[in-house]
Amino acid sequence: MARRRKGDAVDGVLLLDKPAAITSNLALQQTRRLLNAAKAGHAGTLDPLATGLLPLLFGEATKFSADLLDADKEYVATLALGVRTTTADAEGEVVETCPVAVTRTQIEAVLPRFTGAIEQVPPMHSALKRDGRALYEYARAGVELERAPRPVFIAALEVLDFAGDRLRLRVACSKGTYVRTLAEDIGAALGCGAHLAALTRTRVGPLRLAEAVALDTLGGESPEARRAYLLPVDTLLAGLPRVELAETKARRFAHGGELDVGGEPGRKRVYGPNDELLGTAELDAAGVLRPQRLIALAEVVPG
């Protein structure tokens, strides 16, 4: 059951299977209109080239977007070997072509170099800011800026398929990883160059593409059926330990009050009677529960 406030407000998480050739923001706005939702956001964008899992947040769920922004992610990446582009992906102009004479054995030998803790130089065609301007703005103006390497973590690199000049990889990685930079660097290590030809995001934290709905499917449903795709707000907080409060304490917590509850210190998700999510809190070493993000007081109705 999705949590819905009075009126037209909608609260919940929708797992969208984003199609190619549209921005994440356009996908968000189209979905927001389909759900008639006043407040919406997403937890990490996908480039127009990319497809796959785009978690969309509505109403009170937007308060917890950081929990997904910090989550690890998983992709299926298709590399085009033998061709380098200006953007390291299929949207850029070709700058170099090379013959491809590599074997699967050679590929398997190279991939461990890019597994574990590595450093990446962010691409110029990225949204990172320098002096208030995105790097891609400088790139479009023909300006190349020096960028410091950034640490990322690649948990897994697995060959799914290799034929001719096409290599498909499963990539499990930390936040902040540029898969197109990874593709370009793997191509350089193989000696033939490469760019990212296609990318599908299959997982964000505990959320998986298999549970997502396509935008076209959502558009063909009735308003009631569309809202049935919404997951509860606490889907975003599943990794946090629970604290359950009786009515009196729940009321105080919901109004920002601190409570002496004891227990293991750390960040918690807090519930009141009837399993109603109240928000998140930090439980300090003295056992005091301090509210962080609170859910607006609301009536819970069938989604």
Buried (B, 14 or more C-beta within 10 A) or exposed (E): EBBBBEEEBBBBBBBBBBBBEBEBEEBBEBBBEBBEBEBBBBBBBBBBBBBBBBBBBBBBBBBBBEBBBEBBBBBBBBBBBBBBBBBBBBBBEEEEEBEBEBEEEEBEEBBEEBBEEBEBBBBBBBEBEEEEEBBBBBBEEEEEEEBEEBEBBBEEBEEEEBEEBBBBBBBBBBBBBBBBBBBBBBBEBBEBBBBBBBBBBBBBBEBEBEEBBEBEBBEEBEEEEBBBBBBBBBBBBEEBEEBBBEEEBBBBBBEEEEBEBEEEEEBBBBBBEEEBBBBBBEBEEEEBBBBBBBBEEBEBEEB
